[in-house]
Amino acid sequence: MRRKISVGILLALAFLVPATPAVAQTRSSGLTETSCEAIVYEDIRELVTVDLDTASDTEVRVLANQIMSAAVADSLTVLPGRIQARLDGTANDLRAFLKTSLQTTWNTDLRIAANRTMPNAGANVHAAAQEALDNGTTDVLLAYLNHGLYIARALDSGSLKLYTDIRELVTVDLDTASDTEVRVLANQIMSAAVADSLTVLPETIQARLDGTASDLRAFLKTSLQTTWTIDLRIGANRTMPNAGANVQAAAQEALDNGTTDVLLAYLNHGLYIARALDCTS
């Protein structure tokens, strides 16, 4: 299903599963993806908004048709035929299928889709797909298809650049940490900022490292995230020149939202899905 990557979808994908260790350790400045195939799979479970024990036959039929529409749009293999067969049968059979067999049938389709990403793919796609298949849960398969696949493809093509979540480096209490601990933390953040090719944060921290311990502590407590967010905005803007319509739209939506979480999710996740959608288009 080719669709716009909204902020909500972007955040959901970003936090559904962590990056694999191989992906998390890799940074590259390349720009070319290797595949022109992009499907954002609907989470079928979210369509089930009625109580299947108490819903009327009409409500159950409407739900089945909604699921059928999503399954066809996602080019699923098994689910459309199974639902159609129940729609052609009795109301009781349809209700029973939705209650007891919908998720397992959909999971089978997600497994088929994950397997289909492997032929002629690179080593990282193979590894990520196999890990999802070995796990086999719906959440992990869906996360692979909607997120991990694109990160793995970018890793295979050499185009992956993952930004560190600077907030995760702050593991000391800045109110009680010693000056030495604060300085060590500042140097860790500096190292990550330089590795991520950030524009503003490295020189800003260096200026505080060259100053007093109190100034350094105050900066980390009150201005670190704001400064880092400026760098994420710069990073998002840099993805837009000569980019396709989906990258332009996803970047602009992240910039309009402006929060740290959304900007980071775009740069580390949504960008790669948007590039794949542009490649498909």
C-alpha positions in Angstrom: 0.0 0.0 0.0 1.8 3.1 -1.2 0.8 6.0 1.1 2.2 9.1 2.8 4.3 8.5 5.8 2.6 10.5 8.5 4.2 11.6 11.8 2.1 9.1 13.6 3.2 6.2 11.4 6.7 7.4 11.5 6.8 7.5 15.3 5.1 4.1 15.6 7.6 2.5 13.3 10.5 4.2 15.1 9.6 2.8 18.5 8.1 -0.5 17.6 11.4 -2.4 17.6 15.0 -1.4 18.1 17.5 -1.4 15.3 19.5 -4.6 15.0 23.1 -4.4 16.4 24.7 -4.5 12.9 22.5 -1.6 11.8 22.9 0.4 15.0 26.7 0.5 14.6 26.8 1.6 11.0 27.1 5.1 9.6 27.6 6.0 5.9 27.3 9.1 3.7 26.1 7.3 0.6 22.8 8.2 -1.0 21.6 5.5 -3.3 19.1 2.8 -2.3 19.2 -0.6 -4.1 15.5 -1.4 -4.4 12.4 0.2 -5.9 9.7 -1.6 -3.9 7.8 0.0 -1.0 4.7 -1.2 0.7 3.5 0.2 4.1 1.5 -2.7 5.5 -1.7 -1.9 7.4 -2.0 -3.1 10.9 -5.1 -5.2 10.4 -5.7 -5.4 14.2 -6.4 -1.7 14.3 -9.3 -2.1 12.0 -11.2 -4.3 14.5 -13.0 -1.6 16.4 -16.2 -3.5 17.2 -16.8 -6.2 19.7 -17.1 -9.3 17.7 -19.2 -11.0 20.3 -21.9 -8.3 20.4 -21.7 -6.6 17.0 -24.6 -7.0 14.6 -24.2 -9.2 11.4 -24.1 -6.0 9.4 -21.3 -4.5 11.5 -19.3 -7.7 11.1 -19.8 -7.7 7.4 -18.7 -4.0 7.1 -15.6 -4.8 9.2 -14.8 -7.8 6.9 -15.1 -5.6 3.8 -12.7 -3.1 5.4 -10.2 -5.8 6.2 -10.6 -7.1 2.7 -9.9 -3.7 1.2 -6.7 -3.3 3.3 -5.6 -6.9 2.4 -6.0 -6.3 -1.3 -4.3 -2.9 -1.1 -1.3 -4.6 0.6 -1.2 -7.3 -2.0 -1.6 -10.0 0.6 -1.7 -13.6 -0.7 -4.0 -15.6 1.7 -6.2 -13.2 3.6 -8.3 -11.8 0.7 -9.5 -15.2 -0.5 -10.2 -16.5 3.1 -12.3 -13.4 3.9 -14.1 -13.6 0.5 -15.0 -17.2 1.2 -16.5 -16.2 4.5 -18.4 -13.3 3.0 -19.9 -15.7 0.6 -20.9 -18.0 3.5 -23.0 -17.6 6.6 -22.8 -14.7 9.1 -21.8 -17.1 11.8 -18.8 -18.5 9.8 -17.7 -14.9 9.0 -17.9 -13.9 12.7 -16.1 -17.0 13.8 -13.3 -16.5 11.3 -12.7 -12.9 12.4 -12.7 -14.0 16.1 -10.4 -17.0 15.8 -8.5 -17.1 12.6 -8.0 -13.5 11.3 -4.7 -12.9 13.0 -3.1 -16.2 12.3 -4.1 -15.9 8.6 -2.7 -12.4 8.5 0.5 -13.5 10.2 0.9 -16.1 7.4 0.7 -13.3 4.9 3.3 -11.3 6.7 5.6 -14.3 6.7 5.0 -14.7 2.9 5.8 -11.0 2.4 9.0 -11.2 4.5 10.2 -14.2 2.5 9.5 -12.3 -0.7 12.0 -9.6 0.3 14.9 -12.0 0.4 15.6 -13.1 -3.3 18.4 -11.0 -4.8 18.6 -9.0 -1.6 21.8 -8.0 0.2 23.2 -9.7 3.3 21.6 -7.3 5.7 18.2 -7.7 4.3 18.6 -11.5 4.4 19.7 -11.3 8.1 16.9 -9.0 9.1 14.3 -11.0 7.3 15.5 -14.3 8.7 15.6 -12.8 12.2 11.9 -11.7 11.8 10.9 -15.0 10.4 12.7 -16.9 13.2 10.8 -14.8 15.8 7.6 -15.2 13.9 5.4 -12.9 15.9 3.1 -10.5 14.2 4.7 -7.4 15.8 8.2 -8.4 14.7 7.2 -9.3 11.2 5.2 -6.1 10.7 8.1 -4.1 12.2 10.5 -5.7 9.7 8.3 -5.1 6.7 7.4 -1.5 7.6 10.7 -0.4 9.1 13.6 -2.9 9.4 13.5 -3.8 5.7 14.3 -0.2 4.6 17.0 0.2 7.2 18.6 -3.1 6.0 18.3 -2.0 2.4 20.0 1.3 3.2 22.7 -0.6 5.1 23.3 -2.9 2.1 23.5 0.1 -0.3 25.8 2.0 1.9 23.3 4.9 2.3 22.6 4.4 6.0 23.3 7.2 8.5 21.8 6.7 12.0 21.8 9.7 14.4 22.6 9.0 18.1 19.9 9.8 20.6 22.0 12.2 22.6 19.5 12.0 25.5 20.5 8.4 26.1 24.0 9.4 26.8 23.0 11.4 29.9 23.2 8.7 32.5 24.3 10.9 35.4 22.3 13.2 37.6 23.5 16.6 36.5 22.5 18.2 39.8 24.7 15.8 41.9 27.4 14.6 39.5 31.0 15.7 40.1 32.7 18.2 37.8 34.8 15.3 36.5 31.7 13.2 35.7 30.1 16.2 33.9 33.2 16.7 31.8 33.4 13.1 30.9 29.7 13.2 29.8 30.3 16.4 27.8 33.2 14.6 26.0 31.0 11.6 25.2 28.3 13.9 23.8 31.0 15.7 21.8 32.3 12.4 20.3 28.8 11.4 19.2 28.0 14.8 17.8 31.2 14.8 15.7 30.5 11.2 14.5 27.0 12.4 13.4 28.5 15.4 11.6 26.3 17.8 13.6 26.8 21.4 12.8 26.1 23.4 16.0 26.5 21.1 19.0 30.2 20.2 18.7 31.5 23.8 18.8 28.9 24.8 21.4 30.1 22.0 23.8 33.7 22.8 23.0 33.1 26.4 24.1 31.7 25.2 27.4 34.5 22.7 27.9 36.9 25.6 27.5 35.0 27.5 30.1 34.0 26.9 33.7 32.6 23.7 35.2 29.4 25.6 36.2 28.8 26.9 32.6 29.3 23.4 31.3 26.9 21.9 33.8 24.3 24.6 33.1 24.5 24.1 29.4 24.0 20.4 29.7 21.0 20.9 32.1 19.2 23.7 30.2 20.4 24.0 26.6 21.7 20.6 25.4 18.4 19.3 23.9 17.5 22.6 22.3 20.9 22.8 20.6 20.8 19.2 19.5 17.3 19.7 18.1 18.6 22.6 16.0 21.1 20.2 14.5 18.4 17.6 13.8 16.5 20.4 12.0 19.6 21.1 9.9 19.9 17.4 9.2 16.3 17.1 8.1 16.7 20.1 5.8 19.7 18.6 4.2 17.7 15.6 3.0 15.4 17.7 0.9 17.5 19.2 -2.0 17.0 17.1 -5.1 14.9 14.6 -3.2 11.6 13.1 -4.4 8.1 14.1 -3.4 7.8 11.6 -0.5 11.1 12.7 1.1 10.1 16.4 0.6 6.7 15.8 2.3 8.0 13.6 5.1 10.9 16.0 5.9 8.5 19.0 5.8 6.1 17.3 8.1 8.8 16.5 10.6 10.1 20.1 10.4 6.6 21.5 10.9 6.2 19.3 13.9 9.6 20.3 15.2 9.8 18.0 18.2 13.0 16.1 18.9 11.3 12.7 18.7 9.7 13.4 15.4 12.9 14.9 13.8 15.0 11.9 15.0 12.4 9.4 13.9 12.4 11.0 10.4 16.1 11.0 10.1 16.6 7.5 11.4 13.5 5.8 10.0 11.0 7.8 7.9 13.7 9.1 5.5 14.5 5.6 4.3 10.9 4.6 3.8 10.2 7.9 2.0 13.2 7.3 -0.3 11.9 3.8 -1.1 8.4 5.3 -1.9 10.0 7.8 -4.2 12.0 5.1 -5.9 8.8 3.1 -6.4 7.0 6.2 -7.8 
